[in-house]
Structure formats: structure tokens, C-alpha cells
Amino acid sequence: MPITEAQKKATMKYMKNNYDRLEIKVTKGRKTDLQTHAATKGESLNGFVNRAIDETVERDIANSMSTDGGTE
């Protein structure tokens, strides 16, 4: 079933209103490696990157709380 111009326009408006864009650069060939890894986990590349960011932020917060006595 083809996507209509109205559907494309509505999707673009939704994306613009609900998401920020973030561009990252990786060395040649790395993108394919990351896509393959994400696929083995049943994720899109975007989903994998978001999960990696979330897990790193959580870990950094936990580490900072354990090293500074729990006060920020």
C-alpha cells in the first residue's frame, strides 16, 4: 500500500514536533558493524544508540552517587 503525500506530511510534522535530531559521525564501516549488532538484539540502530545512551547515563549517575557519598 503506497504512502500518500498527506501521510508523509503528517509524519514529518509529528517527528518535528516530538523529536530532536542528533547527528553522530563514526569511522567508515562502523555504522554497518553497529547496525549488525543492533539487529542481533532485535533493535534498530536508533533504538540501540538510545539504549546505549540511557544505560551510560544511568551508570554515570550511579557511579557519581557512590563516589560522592550520595549527594549531588
Backbone bond lengths (Angstrom), bond angles and torsions (degrees), N, CA, C in turn:
res aa  C-N    CA-C-N  psi(-1)  N-CA   C-N-CA  omega(-1)  CA-C   N-CA-C  phi
1 M - - - 1.451 - - 1.529 108.23 -
2 P 1.326 117.56 119.78 1.464 120.77 -178.13 1.529 111.99 -70.30
3 I 1.318 114.38 150.28 1.462 121.29 178.73 1.524 108.42 -87.80
4 T 1.321 115.95 131.68 1.463 119.82 -178.79 1.526 110.18 -82.06
5 E 1.306 115.78 162.22 1.466 121.19 176.73 1.528 110.67 -61.05
6 A 1.325 116.94 -36.50 1.471 120.77 178.67 1.530 110.65 -63.76
7 Q 1.338 116.55 -39.95 1.470 119.79 178.02 1.524 110.89 -65.84
8 K 1.325 116.84 -41.82 1.465 120.86 178.02 1.528 110.46 -60.60
9 K 1.330 115.39 -45.05 1.467 120.91 -178.62 1.532 110.24 -63.82
10 A 1.325 116.97 -43.02 1.466 120.95 179.74 1.534 110.83 -64.68
11 T 1.322 116.49 -40.50 1.463 120.11 178.44 1.516 110.96 -64.17
12 M 1.318 117.00 -44.64 1.472 120.99 179.59 1.533 110.73 -62.02
13 K 1.323 116.92 -41.09 1.461 120.49 178.95 1.523 110.31 -64.44
14 Y 1.330 117.04 -43.61 1.466 121.41 178.50 1.523 110.29 -60.60
15 M 1.319 116.95 -47.07 1.463 121.18 -178.87 1.528 110.61 -61.66
16 K 1.309 116.89 -44.05 1.460 121.51 -178.96 1.531 111.44 -63.25
17 N 1.323 116.72 -38.89 1.455 121.11 -176.70 1.527 113.98 -81.54
18 N 1.339 117.87 -18.60 1.458 119.90 -172.07 1.521 115.35 -120.57
19 Y 1.315 117.84 -7.24 1.461 120.39 -176.91 1.514 111.20 -136.44
20 D 1.317 116.23 145.62 1.458 122.28 168.66 1.521 107.25 -97.10
21 R 1.306 116.31 148.07 1.468 120.61 176.66 1.520 108.62 -95.49
22 L 1.305 115.42 143.49 1.455 122.39 178.46 1.515 107.11 -137.25
23 E 1.294 116.96 121.26 1.458 120.45 -180.00 1.520 108.94 -103.28
24 I 1.322 116.43 130.62 1.457 120.18 175.08 1.524 108.07 -122.57
25 K 1.310 115.16 153.67 1.452 120.51 178.53 1.517 108.56 -117.70
26 V 1.326 115.65 136.13 1.461 121.94 176.27 1.528 107.73 -129.13
27 T 1.319 116.07 159.21 1.457 119.88 -179.56 1.531 110.29 -64.84
28 K 1.321 115.84 154.16 1.465 121.48 -179.67 1.519 110.33 -51.64
29 G 1.311 116.41 134.13 1.452 122.52 179.00 1.519 114.14 90.41
30 R 1.317 117.06 -23.15 1.467 120.90 -178.14 1.522 111.36 -67.26
31 K 1.323 117.43 -36.79 1.465 120.77 -179.76 1.525 110.33 -58.54
32 T 1.319 116.32 -44.78 1.466 120.07 179.46 1.522 110.70 -62.29
33 D 1.341 116.55 -42.15 1.468 120.38 177.35 1.527 111.01 -60.25
34 L 1.318 116.68 -43.05 1.467 121.13 -178.99 1.528 111.09 -68.62
35 Q 1.329 117.05 -39.86 1.469 120.07 177.28 1.523 110.41 -62.43
36 T 1.322 116.63 -41.96 1.459 120.94 179.35 1.519 110.30 -63.66
37 H 1.329 116.82 -44.82 1.462 120.23 178.92 1.523 110.93 -61.71
38 A 1.330 116.58 -46.67 1.464 120.88 179.45 1.529 110.39 -58.76
39 A 1.310 117.01 -42.94 1.466 121.39 -179.16 1.528 111.16 -62.26
40 T 1.337 117.69 -36.42 1.466 120.09 178.68 1.522 111.21 -66.41
41 K 1.333 116.73 -21.49 1.465 121.99 177.34 1.522 112.02 -97.15
42 G 1.343 116.05 3.82 1.460 120.26 179.65 1.517 113.20 73.72
43 E 1.328 116.81 27.60 1.458 121.80 -177.08 1.521 110.74 -120.39
44 S 1.318 114.94 160.25 1.462 120.43 167.47 1.525 107.24 -80.93
45 L 1.312 116.64 166.51 1.460 119.86 176.31 1.527 110.04 -61.43
46 N 1.323 116.43 -41.51 1.460 120.54 178.76 1.528 111.34 -61.73
47 G 1.318 116.58 -44.74 1.462 120.61 178.21 1.512 111.84 -61.77
48 F 1.334 116.57 -41.91 1.463 121.06 178.56 1.527 110.76 -62.15
49 V 1.329 117.10 -46.96 1.468 120.75 -178.98 1.527 110.09 -62.06
50 N 1.327 117.30 -43.25 1.463 119.95 178.65 1.527 111.72 -63.51
51 R 1.339 117.03 -40.24 1.462 120.14 177.85 1.531 110.49 -64.93
52 A 1.319 116.80 -42.04 1.460 120.72 179.37 1.527 110.94 -61.96
53 I 1.321 116.79 -41.37 1.460 120.90 178.08 1.523 110.17 -64.53
54 D 1.338 117.12 -48.59 1.468 121.00 -178.76 1.530 111.47 -59.24
55 E 1.333 116.46 -45.52 1.462 120.05 -178.52 1.527 111.32 -65.97
56 T 1.320 117.78 -37.98 1.464 121.03 179.43 1.519 110.93 -67.79
57 V 1.324 117.50 -42.86 1.467 120.51 178.67 1.528 109.83 -62.85
58 E 1.339 117.30 -45.17 1.469 120.45 177.43 1.525 111.26 -57.54
59 R 1.326 116.37 -46.44 1.462 121.08 -178.89 1.529 110.65 -64.46
60 D 1.329 117.70 -42.17 1.460 121.07 179.35 1.522 111.27 -63.03
61 I 1.332 117.18 -40.96 1.463 120.87 178.18 1.525 110.10 -64.96
62 A 1.330 116.84 -45.56 1.469 120.19 178.88 1.519 110.85 -61.45
63 N 1.317 117.43 -41.39 1.464 120.89 179.21 1.516 111.67 -66.15
64 S 1.319 117.40 -39.84 1.463 119.27 -178.95 1.527 110.43 -69.51
65 M 1.334 116.88 -33.43 1.457 119.59 178.84 1.526 110.83 -71.66
66 S 1.318 117.45 -33.68 1.466 119.77 -179.07 1.529 110.73 -78.01
67 T 1.328 117.88 -25.29 1.465 119.47 -179.14 1.522 113.19 -91.38
68 D 1.332 118.53 -18.21 1.458 119.04 179.95 1.524 112.62 -111.61
69 G 1.299 116.87 17.09 1.461 120.92 176.36 1.509 114.03 78.97
70 G 1.322 118.17 14.06 1.444 120.80 176.06 1.511 114.70 90.43
71 T 1.315 117.86 5.59 1.474 120.12 178.07 1.494 109.14 -111.62
72 E 1.302 114.65 142.98 1.477 118.65 177.72 1.493 109.40 -120.93
